[in-house]
Amino acid sequence: MDTPPLSFRPATRDDVPGVVALLVDDMLGRAREGGDLAPYLAAFDAMQAEPGNTLFVAQHGGRIIACYQLVLMSGLSLAGTRRAEIEGIRVAADLRGRGLGAQLIADAEARARAAGCGLVQFTTNAARSDAHRFYRRLGFTPSHIGFKKPL
């Protein structure tokens, strides 16, 4: 397949199975994502109800080939800088290394700028060394250490 120029659009509920396929098609997702769509559909419905929380997808040939979630936030730090959090960044494994990830990040940054954000941020699993090199090439700096705690 030639590398398609990606066009991202807000996801619909019908896109959830394709997004879940991307989550499973991942070195970490294989062990932590499941086949039951019910929790994913419930999560999508909850996201839809939250202002400033949007899942975006790109398709090619009827297949979801990339996705990301963009969460817009206001805060007091950095003199009230509005920020965007990117989550769930995925490109189909068979299409990685073709520039699609850079298109995905450019789309997220453009949407964040249009929403008045002065900062875009995300977390990435410490085991994703290839992704870390990719993000650095795009101008991101590993400025913080993230912590998680299951509840």
Protein Blocks (a to p, Z undefined) as FASTA:
>chain_A
ZZdddddddddfklmmmmmmmmmmpfklmmmpcfblklmmmmmmmmmmpghiacddddee
hiafbdcdddddddfehnhpacdddehiacdfklgonlpmmmmmmmmmmmmmmnopabdc
ddddfklmmlmmmmmmnopacfbccddddZZ
